[in-house]
């Protein structure tokens, strides 16, 4: 009697190019700029300019090639009497995570502003300018490129056994031969997650501003202006190429017995007979493949809360007065995704193709393949809400004055997505319990169940705003 048992478990984890970024900047600013009591025919300019710029660029490129070859056997036994093989189990788990960027940017470019800019008591014939300019610019750019190959070959066998027993080696006798094979059980799990961007930007601003010229006198030239510019730009470029080639062969069959008893060389026996039996174990294979490529989650809060007063007052007769407010809020999101996913799977489960002279009983053959592909998914949440209370005015300017007051508010949102995907699933599944042959008299053949379960889910080019 020969008996073997084989167990194999392989678990692999590959993680590469992961970027984690979290930033928070200053949260409040109180700014005052002024000219006061400058006198007759003075030239006064009060200018406040705040500029903040944040730029984050990442570029990831990855090539990963996983080659796995596994072979396990308790079969291929040759005995003249009884053969009993043990079970064989194999588990291969491969988890690849490539080019993952997580950005959390909060209060970096837009603190809470309290601004006061003015010229006062500058006298007649004065030239006065009071201006405040607040400019914030944030740019996030990611570029990911991955080429991932998984090549896996796995062969499990408890079959291909041969038993041969004869009676009458110069006398009378009966030969008994029996083969009993163990089960094969295979699990292959591949999970690939590549080119993932999680970007959260808080560019919300709270501005409280007062900009003005007051008591500037006769024949003065006065200009008061407030300009707010808020710009957020996010750009992602993802290119993914995933190839999964999986071949699994699971066998408990292909067994042969030849047992014979009878008369030899005039030994004088009256009875000829045989007793052979083949019993095969179950063959089970389960393959799970999950691919996710080019997933973008972008959340931007760029709302503006503005309480501003821009004015010229008590400027006197023959004055030239201009009060101007300009608010511009711009958000631009651009995503470009290209995914090429190929899954080539071959599964063979067999408990049959047995040949004997007696009873043959085969185990069950089960094959299950599940494939899930998710590619080019963009989820965006944009919040440009806010509360803006603005006044621009000229008052108490006197006779024969030239006055202009204007307010301009502009909100711009630009979203551009380009998605291209190519998904191929090529699957071949063979599950067999038959193909058995009985050469004996009165022998029986009993085959087990054969079952195949296959499912494939493909989700690509999905945009949610």
Steps between C-alpha positions, in 0.01 A plus 500: 500500500627848415348813652607860458361833612590841362398847620611828349401855588645806332406857591658797329447873560646766277462866595684768310502874447262620768486872572330641807482876537322710758540874531339780695622858495433820690136560584462877562654831392428860606641754254489884519656751260427876512603861428346769721531881543735536204407859414436723197585376150642171627542185291393198706492133408409226741521153350466165669579186302485149639597211274514136600589220264503128563614249240526125542622275216541124522615262228494124557615230260497131588570171323425184693530143371391211722579150369385203705536132415371240741473126468393248760430131468421200712423288195699322231523187715554146369420209727392140459240514777353803676565871431362774723601861438460790739325835446671793341414865565640819351417863573653792313407856599650798324422859596650781292452866596680743274504879458270610778487871583315645798498880533328692776553876464325720752511875574822531304435777252198680642506607863242728658585854385417820687616782272488876543654735240430877489618855436346772717537873557725541199391853411405682181661425163620165632536183295389199705492129426402227745503142372498149639580193290476149635602221266504132584602221265510128565611240250509122545628284216546124507627270227492123548621229265495131588570179306403194703542137388392199704590160350391201706512130422386246756469124461359272771478125455408197706427278199691329223541189715536146367423178682575155358436172682490147362421169661644153412870551506548130423196408707141614551410836646307823470649846459343803671587857404362819657574870434362776723607856422479804727330834435652802328399847614627820340441866583649782293421858601640793303426856605648790307441861598691754293496875439284621785474871580318629807513879504331723757549876470360761736554837330214678670565865583346745746578864416395808695628810318466878515669705228442874462603862462343755733522878554728551205386853418435720198612391152640168624546184294391192696498132419401214732513139377475147637598197291462140614621210286466140608622221269502124557629266231514120526634286218539121496645281225481123547620221271454137608588175324407183691555146366392194699588159354380215723514128424383247762486125445346287774486122450410195703425270205690326220544188712531143369464160663553159346414214734450145380482160660481176304673184376863497406708231331264214580475574868157334503295788632126485448425869569630814343418840657607856581432774750616856414369837621572865418372781721607855421483805723336834428670767287410856598636826358403857587648804328423856608636795301429860594644791306452868577681758292492879469275595790476871580322643800514880499336725757542877476356767729571840347217708636553871579348687792560870433387805693652805331447875484676710238434877498604856435346756740523873565725550202377853425401685185662438161632163624546189287392188691502131414401207722542152355457143629601194299461143631604202290474137609620231261512121538641274230505120511651295220524121502638270232484123547617218276453138611590176321404185694550145370395192697593163348384206711518126431357256757494121470347286774490124442410193701430273202686323222551191714534144367448182697360147511258557786320779679580865420372787714607856423487805724344837423666753269428864585632817339414856599638814336404851605639809326426861593646792309455864600676761289493874442275620779482869588311614810495876554345724761527875446376763742522860384235624735549799723349834604613822338397840635671781307440872466678748271403867545589865459330748731554855619703567186380856440406703196629426152661171609547197272399177679511132400412195712507141369478145634597194292464142627601205284476128579655257252489121519668293231495120503655288228519120504644267239461125560614213282478135599565164339399193701544142372395193697602171334393203713516127425357260758501119470335292772486122454404193697445267203709332237526184711536148360422166661633186339371261767195277530223649709698802612325833568596859420369781721602858415488801727344837430659755269427868560622829353430847639620801306428868553653814354417858595645791308455863602685768307490867406275610784479868595309627801466867590 
